[in-house]
């Protein structure tokens, strides 16, 4: 196992220690969340009663393979604990998410959760957000107009593609990856982006994480809480 995978596994498994019986769990998306889902599957097979909702079709399929009970959102009032990764996290526990393309569903689940634990490896911890391109989910209709509005905000947007094709999210939308290098005022930028017609949501998660668990290459972890 590569050192980064060791770090991700350590963080993912540590987060599952906060799970209690009969909780409703939000399952994140991405390479670090993968390890949490695998560990939760072991807990379920060991007899722990719990249920879960997933932030992406990919995570839902993985969870079902591990025997984790997935329930529809119509059956829940709130989520007890959301465990998800991040592409960047700063000292104020503010995040950039959406590298995996699930930012809208991830934010909906985070907002409905009593607690959000973010799991990441040490490479994702930054002093200032923005080195990782900020994902902005937009509707396909007239997306070129939305693209131009983002250019006017000095976002340097790039339409996300894979194998020469435009990436389409689980919600049927496109993603523009915006290159800021350093985001000076995340709160103001969050509002500016979401005020643009055509923008569905952006990858700034500013007030959701209650705890961040950082994994290191030697298998150790560090926990930061709000």
C-alpha positions as CSV (number, residue, x, y, z in Angstrom):
1,X,0.0,0.0,0.0
2,X,1.4,3.4,-0.9
3,X,2.1,6.0,1.8
4,X,-0.8,8.2,0.8
5,X,-3.2,5.2,0.9
6,X,-1.9,4.4,4.4
7,X,-2.8,7.9,5.5
8,X,-6.2,7.8,3.9
9,X,-7.0,4.4,5.4
10,X,-5.9,5.6,8.9
11,X,-8.1,8.7,8.7
12,X,-11.1,6.9,7.3
13,X,-11.0,4.1,9.9
14,X,-10.5,6.6,12.7
15,X,-13.7,8.4,11.8
16,X,-15.8,5.3,12.1
17,X,-14.9,5.1,15.8
18,X,-17.4,7.9,16.3
19,X,-20.3,5.8,15.0
20,X,-22.8,4.5,17.6
21,X,-25.4,1.8,17.2
22,X,-28.6,2.8,15.4
23,X,-27.1,5.9,13.8
24,X,-28.0,7.2,10.4
25,X,-24.7,7.8,8.6
26,X,-23.9,10.0,5.6
27,X,-21.5,8.2,3.3
28,X,-19.1,10.5,1.4
29,X,-17.5,10.1,-2.0
30,X,-13.9,9.7,-2.9
31,X,-10.7,7.8,-2.3
32,X,-10.6,8.5,1.5
33,X,-14.3,7.9,2.0
34,X,-13.8,4.5,0.4
35,X,-11.9,3.3,3.5
36,X,-14.5,4.6,5.8
37,X,-17.2,2.8,3.9
38,X,-15.2,-0.5,3.9
39,X,-14.8,-0.3,7.6
40,X,-18.5,0.5,8.2
41,X,-19.3,-2.6,6.1
42,X,-17.2,-4.6,8.6
43,X,-19.1,-3.0,11.5
44,X,-22.4,-3.9,10.0
45,X,-21.3,-7.5,9.3
46,X,-20.2,-7.7,12.9
47,X,-23.7,-6.9,14.1
48,X,-23.8,-3.2,14.6
49,X,-27.3,-1.8,13.6
50,X,-27.2,1.3,11.5
51,X,-28.4,2.7,8.3
52,X,-27.0,5.1,5.7
53,X,-27.5,7.5,2.9
54,X,-25.0,8.0,0.1
55,X,-23.7,11.2,-1.6
56,X,-23.1,9.5,-5.0
57,X,-24.2,6.5,-7.0
58,X,-20.6,5.3,-6.7
59,X,-20.7,5.3,-2.9
60,X,-24.1,3.8,-2.8
61,X,-23.0,0.8,-5.0
62,X,-20.0,0.3,-2.8
63,X,-22.0,0.4,0.4
64,X,-24.6,-2.1,-0.9
65,X,-21.8,-4.5,-1.8
66,X,-20.5,-4.2,1.8
67,X,-24.0,-5.0,3.1
68,X,-24.6,-1.5,4.5
69,X,-28.4,-0.8,4.6
70,X,-29.1,2.2,2.3
71,X,-32.4,4.0,2.9
72,X,-34.2,6.6,0.8
73,X,-34.0,10.3,2.0
74,X,-37.8,10.3,2.3
75,X,-37.5,8.0,5.4
76,X,-35.2,10.3,7.4
77,X,-35.6,13.5,9.3
78,X,-31.9,14.1,9.9
79,X,-28.5,12.4,9.6
80,X,-26.6,11.7,12.8
81,X,-23.1,11.7,11.3
82,X,-21.7,12.5,7.9
83,X,-18.2,11.1,7.1
84,X,-16.7,12.6,3.9
85,X,-13.4,13.6,2.4
86,X,-12.0,16.9,1.1
87,X,-9.7,18.2,-1.6
88,X,-8.4,21.0,0.7
89,X,-8.9,22.0,4.3
90,X,-7.6,25.1,6.1
91,X,-7.0,25.8,9.8
92,X,-10.6,27.1,10.2
93,X,-11.9,23.8,9.0
94,X,-13.2,25.3,5.7
95,X,-13.1,23.0,2.8
96,X,-12.9,22.7,-1.0
97,X,-14.8,19.6,-2.2
98,X,-16.0,18.3,-5.5
99,X,-13.0,16.8,-7.1
100,X,-15.0,13.6,-7.3
101,X,-17.9,15.4,-8.9
102,X,-20.4,14.9,-6.1
103,X,-20.3,18.4,-4.4
104,X,-24.0,19.1,-4.6
105,X,-25.2,15.9,-3.0
106,X,-22.3,16.1,-0.5
107,X,-23.4,19.6,0.6
108,X,-27.1,18.5,0.9
109,X,-26.1,15.6,3.1
110,X,-23.6,17.8,5.1
111,X,-26.3,20.4,5.7
112,X,-28.8,17.7,7.0
113,X,-26.2,16.2,9.4
114,X,-25.9,16.8,13.1
115,X,-22.1,16.4,12.7
116,X,-19.7,16.2,9.8
117,X,-16.4,14.5,10.2
118,X,-13.9,15.2,7.4
119,X,-11.3,12.7,6.6
120,X,-8.2,13.6,4.7
121,X,-4.4,13.0,4.3
122,X,-1.8,15.5,5.3
123,X,-1.3,16.7,1.6
124,X,-4.8,18.3,1.6
125,X,-4.1,20.6,4.6
126,X,-3.4,24.1,3.4
127,X,-2.9,27.6,4.8
128,X,-5.1,29.2,2.2
129,X,-7.8,27.6,0.1
130,X,-7.5,27.8,-3.7
131,X,-4.5,25.8,-4.8
132,X,-6.9,23.0,-5.7
133,X,-9.3,24.2,-8.5
134,X,-12.7,25.1,-7.0
135,X,-15.5,23.0,-8.6
136,X,-18.7,24.8,-9.5
137,X,-21.7,22.7,-10.6
138,X,-23.8,24.4,-13.3
139,X,-26.8,23.5,-15.4
140,X,-26.1,22.5,-19.0
141,X,-28.6,25.0,-20.4
142,X,-26.7,28.0,-21.8
143,X,-23.7,26.9,-19.9
144,X,-21.5,29.1,-22.1
145,X,-23.2,32.2,-20.5
146,X,-22.5,30.9,-17.0
147,X,-18.9,30.2,-18.1
148,X,-18.5,33.9,-19.2
149,X,-19.9,35.2,-16.0
150,X,-17.2,33.2,-14.1
151,X,-14.5,34.6,-16.4
152,X,-15.7,38.0,-15.3
153,X,-15.0,37.0,-11.7
154,X,-11.4,36.0,-12.6
155,X,-12.3,32.4,-11.9
156,X,-10.3,31.0,-14.9
157,X,-12.9,28.3,-15.4
158,X,-12.3,25.1,-17.3
159,X,-15.1,22.7,-18.3
160,X,-14.4,19.4,-16.7
161,X,-14.0,16.6,-19.3
162,X,-12.9,12.9,-19.2
163,X,-11.7,11.0,-22.2
164,X,-12.7,13.9,-24.5
165,X,-16.2,14.1,-23.2
166,X,-17.9,16.6,-20.9
167,X,-18.3,15.2,-17.4
168,X,-21.9,14.9,-16.3
169,X,-22.7,14.7,-12.6
170,X,-25.2,12.3,-11.0
171,X,-27.6,15.3,-11.2
172,X,-27.2,15.7,-14.9
173,X,-25.1,18.9,-14.6
174,X,-21.7,20.1,-15.8
175,X,-18.7,21.1,-13.6
176,X,-16.5,24.1,-14.2
177,X,-13.2,23.9,-12.3
178,X,-12.1,27.4,-11.3
179,X,-8.5,28.3,-10.9
180,X,-7.9,30.9,-8.2
181,X,-4.5,29.8,-6.7
182,X,-5.5,31.6,-3.5
183,X,-9.0,32.4,-2.3
184,X,-8.7,35.6,-0.2
185,X,-12.3,35.8,1.0
186,X,-14.1,32.4,0.8
187,X,-17.3,33.8,2.3
188,X,-17.7,36.5,-0.2
189,X,-16.7,34.3,-3.1
190,X,-19.3,31.6,-2.1
191,X,-22.0,34.2,-2.3
192,X,-20.8,35.7,-5.6
193,X,-20.7,32.3,-7.2
194,X,-24.1,31.2,-6.0
195,X,-25.7,34.5,-7.1
196,X,-24.9,33.7,-10.8
197,X,-27.9,32.3,-12.6
198,X,-27.0,28.8,-13.9
199,X,-24.8,28.0,-10.9
200,X,-26.3,25.2,-8.9
201,X,-23.7,25.0,-6.1
202,X,-20.0,25.5,-5.5
203,X,-17.4,23.4,-3.7
204,X,-16.7,25.8,-0.8
205,X,-17.9,24.1,2.4
206,X,-17.4,26.9,5.0
207,X,-19.5,26.0,8.1
208,X,-20.1,22.2,7.9
209,X,-17.1,20.4,9.3
210,X,-17.2,19.9,13.1
211,X,-14.1,17.7,13.1
212,X,-11.2,17.0,10.7
213,X,-9.2,13.8,10.9
214,X,-5.8,14.0,9.2
215,X,-4.0,10.8,8.3
216,X,-0.2,10.5,8.0
217,X,2.0,8.3,6.0
218,X,3.1,6.4,9.1
219,X,-0.5,5.4,9.9
220,X,-0.9,8.0,12.7
221,X,-3.8,10.5,12.8
222,X,-4.4,14.0,14.1
223,X,-7.9,15.3,15.0
224,X,-8.9,19.0,14.7
225,X,-12.3,20.1,16.0
226,X,-14.2,23.3,15.8
